[in-house]
């Protein structure tokens, strides 16, 4: 069983622009194009059984069209779509009901791009509306550059978990991209999942194994962060961690299979 829980797909007419913007923001090469056709081809090559895919509304007015894209791709070709929201979107209740009616069970949020603090009061009110019926996959962390405004630190996510203990959460990038010490301090061992996206090739293997051990291998999910990388490359990296067979199989797919079953997917 191989399941990728973290992949971004874009309409063909937007993919090149989006990947260029990602390259400019993170300053790292973007390995792929970001299109549905390319990602499905990679999944076929890598024997990927299922994948969670999403896009993000960077502005409130993008919420509805982004979710239209999610609904179009949901449950097609073994793709499971997560929707998106923004705390400043005017009809949150209506959009949440629209996603529920379409069978969407997850929301992807990237507060760093969406320009809201992950633990802002307005955002917490939005999460409360989602807590019963959705799981939220948060982008967490960013380069720790002094002049950057940090919207998404592990400490902020810890505040959210304290405020809404029932919230179902996946923290991307092993709890915090480039903020793994803070992830260890604030999130490791708590009741949430981590995904492996954009971590293996930045995080020392010893620390990667430490986080898996301390957080619990049953709460780690494989994520490729396509188009930055792909599930084939990420599985190759996880293999190099010298985990037990049970741990390896759980991380690359069994944990996600159980989670999806719990969500009714």
C-alpha positions as CSV (number, residue, x, y, z in Angstrom):
1,X,0.0,0.0,0.0
2,X,1.4,3.4,-1.1
3,X,-0.5,6.6,-0.4
4,X,0.7,10.1,-1.0
5,X,-1.1,12.5,1.3
6,X,0.4,15.8,0.1
7,X,0.3,16.7,-3.6
8,X,-0.6,20.0,-5.3
9,X,-2.2,19.9,-8.8
10,X,-3.2,22.8,-10.9
11,X,-5.1,23.5,-14.1
12,X,-2.8,23.3,-17.1
13,X,-3.3,27.0,-17.9
14,X,-2.1,28.0,-14.4
15,X,0.5,25.3,-13.6
16,X,3.5,27.1,-15.1
17,X,2.8,30.4,-13.4
18,X,2.2,28.7,-10.0
19,X,5.4,26.7,-10.1
20,X,7.4,29.8,-11.1
21,X,5.9,31.6,-8.1
22,X,6.8,28.6,-5.8
23,X,10.4,28.7,-7.1
24,X,10.6,32.4,-6.4
25,X,9.2,32.1,-2.8
26,X,11.2,29.1,-1.7
27,X,14.3,29.4,-3.9
28,X,14.5,25.7,-4.5
29,X,14.1,23.8,-7.8
30,X,10.6,22.7,-8.7
31,X,11.0,19.2,-10.1
32,X,7.7,18.8,-12.0
33,X,5.0,20.7,-13.8
34,X,2.1,20.5,-11.4
35,X,-0.4,19.1,-13.9
36,X,-2.9,16.4,-13.3
37,X,-1.7,14.3,-16.3
38,X,1.9,14.4,-15.2
39,X,1.1,13.5,-11.6
40,X,-1.1,10.6,-12.6
41,X,1.7,9.3,-14.8
42,X,4.1,9.5,-11.9
43,X,1.6,7.7,-9.7
44,X,1.3,4.9,-12.2
45,X,5.1,4.5,-12.5
46,X,5.4,4.4,-8.7
47,X,2.4,2.1,-8.1
48,X,0.8,4.7,-5.9
49,X,-2.6,3.4,-4.7
50,X,-4.2,6.7,-3.8
51,X,-3.2,10.4,-3.3
52,X,-4.6,13.4,-1.5
53,X,-4.4,16.4,-3.8
54,X,-5.2,20.1,-3.3
55,X,-4.7,23.7,-4.3
56,X,-4.9,26.8,-2.0
57,X,-6.9,30.0,-2.2
58,X,-4.3,32.7,-1.5
59,X,-7.1,35.3,-1.4
60,X,-10.8,35.0,-0.2
61,X,-12.1,35.5,-3.7
62,X,-10.2,32.4,-4.9
63,X,-12.0,30.0,-2.5
64,X,-14.9,29.2,-4.6
65,X,-13.0,28.5,-7.9
66,X,-10.3,26.6,-6.0
67,X,-13.0,24.4,-4.5
68,X,-14.6,23.9,-7.9
69,X,-11.3,22.5,-9.1
70,X,-11.2,20.2,-6.0
71,X,-14.7,18.9,-6.6
72,X,-14.0,18.2,-10.3
73,X,-11.0,16.0,-9.4
74,X,-12.3,14.3,-6.3
75,X,-12.6,10.5,-6.5
76,X,-11.2,10.4,-10.0
77,X,-8.1,8.2,-10.9
78,X,-7.6,7.4,-7.2
79,X,-7.3,11.1,-6.3
80,X,-8.9,12.4,-3.1
81,X,-9.4,16.1,-3.1
82,X,-9.1,18.4,-0.1
83,X,-10.8,21.7,-0.3
84,X,-9.6,25.1,0.8
85,X,-11.0,28.0,2.8
86,X,-9.9,31.4,4.0
87,X,-10.9,33.0,7.4
88,X,-11.9,36.2,5.5
89,X,-14.2,34.4,3.1
90,X,-17.7,35.9,3.6
91,X,-19.8,32.8,3.3
92,X,-17.8,30.2,5.3
93,X,-20.9,28.2,6.3
94,X,-22.2,28.0,2.7
95,X,-18.8,26.9,1.4
96,X,-18.4,24.3,4.1
97,X,-21.8,22.9,3.3
98,X,-20.9,22.9,-0.4
99,X,-17.8,20.8,0.3
100,X,-19.6,18.4,2.6
101,X,-22.3,17.9,-0.1
102,X,-19.5,17.0,-2.6
103,X,-18.0,14.4,-0.3
104,X,-14.9,16.4,0.6
105,X,-13.5,15.4,4.0
106,X,-10.4,17.5,4.3
107,X,-9.2,21.1,4.0
108,X,-5.7,22.3,3.1
109,X,-4.5,25.6,4.5
110,X,-1.3,27.5,3.8
111,X,-1.5,30.5,6.1
112,X,2.0,31.7,5.0
113,X,0.6,32.2,1.4
114,X,-2.9,33.2,2.6
115,X,-1.5,35.8,4.9
116,X,-3.2,35.0,8.2
117,X,-1.7,33.9,11.4
118,X,-2.4,30.2,12.0
119,X,-3.7,30.9,15.5
120,X,-5.6,34.1,14.8
121,X,-8.9,34.3,16.6
122,X,-10.8,34.5,13.3
123,X,-9.0,31.5,12.0
124,X,-9.8,29.5,15.2
125,X,-13.5,30.3,14.7
126,X,-13.2,28.8,11.2
127,X,-11.5,25.7,12.5
128,X,-14.3,25.2,15.1
129,X,-16.7,25.1,12.2
130,X,-14.6,22.3,10.6
131,X,-13.7,20.2,13.6
132,X,-16.7,17.8,13.4
133,X,-16.6,16.9,9.7
134,X,-13.1,17.6,8.3
135,X,-9.5,17.0,8.9
136,X,-7.2,20.0,8.2
137,X,-3.8,19.7,6.6
138,X,-1.7,22.7,7.6
139,X,1.4,23.9,6.0
140,X,3.7,24.5,9.0
141,X,7.0,26.3,9.2
142,X,9.2,28.4,6.9
143,X,12.7,29.6,6.5
144,X,13.7,31.4,9.7
145,X,14.8,34.6,8.1
146,X,14.5,37.7,10.4
147,X,12.7,39.9,8.0
148,X,10.0,37.3,7.2
149,X,6.7,37.4,9.0
150,X,6.1,33.9,10.4
151,X,2.5,32.9,10.1
152,X,2.8,29.2,10.6
153,X,5.2,28.2,13.3
154,X,4.8,24.9,15.3
155,X,4.1,27.0,18.4
156,X,1.1,28.6,16.7
157,X,-0.3,25.2,15.7
158,X,0.2,24.1,19.3
159,X,-2.0,27.1,20.4
160,X,-4.7,25.9,18.0
161,X,-4.6,22.3,19.4
162,X,-4.9,23.7,22.9
163,X,-7.9,25.7,21.8
164,X,-9.7,22.9,19.9
165,X,-8.5,19.5,21.3
166,X,-11.0,17.6,19.0
167,X,-9.5,19.1,15.8
168,X,-8.2,16.5,13.4
169,X,-4.9,17.7,12.0
170,X,-2.0,16.8,9.7
171,X,1.0,19.0,10.2
172,X,2.9,19.1,6.9
173,X,6.7,18.9,6.6
174,X,7.3,16.7,9.8
175,X,5.7,19.4,11.9
176,X,7.4,22.5,10.6
177,X,9.5,23.1,7.5
178,X,13.0,24.4,8.6
179,X,11.5,24.6,12.2
180,X,12.1,21.1,13.3
181,X,13.5,21.9,16.7
182,X,10.4,23.9,17.4
183,X,8.2,21.0,16.1
184,X,10.0,18.8,18.6
185,X,9.4,21.2,21.4
186,X,5.7,22.1,20.7
187,X,4.1,19.3,18.6
188,X,5.9,15.9,18.9
189,X,3.8,13.5,20.9
190,X,0.6,15.4,20.6
191,X,-2.6,14.1,19.0
192,X,-2.0,14.9,15.3
193,X,-0.3,13.5,12.3
194,X,2.9,14.7,10.6
195,X,3.5,14.2,6.9
196,X,7.0,13.7,5.4
197,X,6.7,16.3,2.6
198,X,9.7,18.5,2.0
199,X,11.6,17.1,4.9
200,X,13.9,14.2,4.1
201,X,16.2,16.1,1.9
202,X,16.5,19.0,4.3
203,X,16.4,17.3,7.7
204,X,19.3,15.2,9.0
205,X,18.4,11.5,9.0
206,X,19.2,11.2,12.7
207,X,16.7,13.9,13.6
208,X,14.2,12.5,11.2
209,X,14.3,9.1,12.9
210,X,14.2,10.9,16.3
211,X,10.9,12.6,15.4
212,X,9.4,9.4,14.1
213,X,10.4,7.6,17.4
214,X,9.2,10.3,19.7
215,X,6.0,11.3,17.9
216,X,5.1,7.7,17.0
217,X,5.5,6.0,13.7
218,X,1.7,5.3,13.6
219,X,1.2,9.1,13.2
220,X,3.5,9.7,10.3
221,X,2.2,9.9,6.7
222,X,4.0,9.9,3.4
223,X,3.8,13.2,1.5
224,X,5.6,14.1,-1.7
225,X,4.8,17.8,-1.9
226,X,4.5,17.3,-5.7
227,X,5.4,19.3,-7.8
228,X,8.5,20.0,-5.6
229,X,9.2,16.3,-5.5
230,X,7.2,13.1,-6.2
231,X,6.2,9.9,-4.3
232,X,8.8,7.7,-6.0
233,X,11.7,9.9,-4.8
234,X,10.2,10.3,-1.3
235,X,9.8,6.5,-0.8
236,X,13.4,6.1,-1.9
237,X,14.4,8.6,0.9
238,X,12.3,6.9,3.6
239,X,13.9,3.5,2.7
240,X,17.3,5.0,3.6
241,X,16.1,5.7,7.2
242,X,16.6,2.0,8.0
243,X,13.2,1.7,9.7
244,X,11.7,-1.6,10.6
245,X,9.4,-3.2,8.0
246,X,6.3,-2.4,10.1
247,X,7.4,1.2,10.5
248,X,8.2,1.6,6.8
249,X,5.0,0.0,5.6
250,X,2.9,2.1,8.0
251,X,4.5,5.4,7.0
252,X,4.3,4.9,3.2
253,X,0.7,3.8,3.2
254,X,-0.9,1.8,6.1
255,X,-1.3,4.8,8.4
256,X,-3.0,6.8,5.6
257,X,-5.2,3.9,4.7
258,X,-6.5,3.7,8.3
259,X,-6.9,7.5,8.4
260,X,-8.9,7.6,5.2
261,X,-11.1,4.7,6.5
262,X,-11.8,6.7,9.7
263,X,-12.8,9.7,7.5
264,X,-15.2,7.4,5.6
265,X,-13.1,7.5,2.4
